[in-house]
Amino acid sequence: MEKPKILAFAGSTRTDSFNKKLIKIAAAGARASGAEVTLIDLRDFPMPLYDGDLEQEQGLPEDAKRLRALFLEHDGLLLACPEYNSSITGVLKNAIDWVSRPTEKEPDLACFTGKVAALMSASPGALGGLRGLVHVRSILGNIRVLVLPDQVAVPKAGEAFTAEGNLKDAKQQAAIEKLGRELAATLAKLK
């Protein structure tokens, strides 16, 4: 049987992002369950803010095309979603907006339809980014992504990680790894 393919990334471009650390832990869990995981950094896909006029005049930016291709090649999404001012980050929303644009060769929302996603967040705040996950879940659900019910929010992220990038709390570490495993298992069942 073909391995499930998962695209994993954090909705942050900050070099030392807590969510970039988190996504690596979840990706390791998915790989341990037999999934093929492609871990990317949105910093490597710089795109202008979505603008319908720009799209009409110039088409999709090259980095949006590259990101769309990755979405199309993968069965699932593993997303670590920072919370900015109680909501989704601009870079994550912008990536979703560009990737969602229809092309002549594909049906609407081809990059999202039938995908399965697992969500997590880490934040310096007491809720761990939980409020932002509500928005991400809503957006993905509206663009035909099946979002797994389990999610993990890691509070006080500035104190949560070891120097090696693991979570100090063994239960939190296990919960994040489990999200990766659950996504891999769900995708394997659907294949």
N, C-alpha and C positions, 0 to 999 in steps of 0.2 A: 504494500500500500504506500502511496505517495505521502511524504511527510507534510503536515500542515505548515504553511508559510505565514509567518507573523512579521509585520512591520512594527517596530518599536521605536518610540521617541518621546522626548519630553517637550512640553509646550513652552520652552524657555530657550533663550540663546545665551544666557549668562554662563560664563566659563565654569564657575564653581556652583552651578545650580543644584539645589537639594533634589530636585525632580530628575535631573540627569543621573544622580547617584541612585535614586529609587528605581529608575527604569532598568538600570543594569542588573539590579537584584532580581526584578521580575523576569527579565530576559533569561537570566541563568535558570530560573525555575522552569520556564517554558522549554529551554533547550534540554534540561534534565528529563523532561517528559517526551522528548523525541521530536520537538518542533524545530524547524529551520527558522532562525530569527535573524532578521536584518535590522541592526541597530543604527539609526541615523541621528544626526544633529541638525535641527532646523536652521542653524547658523550656516550650514553648507548649502542652503536653498534660499538665498536672499531674494525677496520679491517685493515689488512696490505694493502699497496698499491697493486692495482691489478697487478698480475703477472701470465701470462699464464702457466709458468713452475710450479709455486706454485699450481695453480688450477689443473693441470694435475697430480701432485704428491700427493696432499693432498685433493683435492676436494674443495668445498666451505667452507670457515671458518664458524664456528657455528653462529657468529653474522650476517654474510651475509645470512645464511639460515633463521634466525629469522626475518631479515628485509624483505627478499623476501616473507615470509609468510604474513607479514603485507600488503605488496603491493598487493598480490593476494586477500586478504580479503576485499580490499577497492575499491570503484568505482572511486574515484577522489583524486587528490593531491592538497594540499594547501601549497605553497612553498614560504618562505621568503628567498631570495637569496642575501647574501652579495656579494659585488664586491671586488675582490682582484686583483690589478694591471690591471684593466679594463676588467676583465673576471670572470668566475665561480670559486668558491673556490675549493681547492683540495679535501676537505672532501666531498663536494656534488658530485663532479665528480667521486670520488672513490666509493661512495655509488651507484651511477647510474651504474657504470661499473660492480661492483659485482652483483647487483640485475639483471642486464641484461643478465647474463650468462645463456645459455640454460641448461635444464636438460633433461634426457631421457623421463620423464613423461609428459613434457609440450612442446608446440610449441615455436619456437623462440619468444623472447620478450613478453612472456606471462604476465609478471608483469607490462607491459606498454601498450600493445595493448588494445585499447578501453577506456583507462582512459582519464579523462578530468582534466586539471590542471588550476589553477589560480596562477599568479605570482605577487610578490611584492618585494621591497627591501628598505633598509634604509642604508645610508652611511654618514659619516661625510663630504663628498665632496659635491660640488654644484649640481651635477647631481643625487644624491641619489642612485647610484648604477645602473643607467639606462643602461650603457654600458654592464654590466655583464648580465642583463636580456636578451639582444639580443642573447648572447651565450646560455643561458639556454633554451630560446624559440627554438633556432635552434636545439639543441641537442634533446630536448623532441619531437619536430616535426618529427625528423628523426627516432625516435624509436616508432613511432605510437601513440603518445599522442596528443590529441586535446587540444591545449592551447587556453584558452579564449582570445579574443582580448584586453580586458581591463587589464591594469596593473597599479600599483602605485609605484612610487619611491619617497622616503622621503629624501630630502637633509638635510644637517646639523644635522644629527641624534643625535649628542652629546648634542644639545640644544632642541631637538624636543619632548622629553618625560617628563611627570610628574614623581614625586617620586613613584606614584602608578603604573606606566607602561602604562598610556594612552598617547595619543598624545595631546600636548598643543593646536594645531590647530584643531578646531572642524571640519573643512572641510576635513582635512587629516584623522582624526579619522573616519569620516563617509565614506570616500572613501575606507579605508581598511576594515571596517565592510561590506561595499557593495560588495567587492570582495568575501568575504565568503558567503554572501547571494546569489550572482549571481552563484557561483559554485554550491551551494546547489540546487538552482532553475533549473539550467541546468541539473544536474544529475537527479532530480525528473522528468523532462520532458522526459529524455532518458529512464527511467525505465518504 
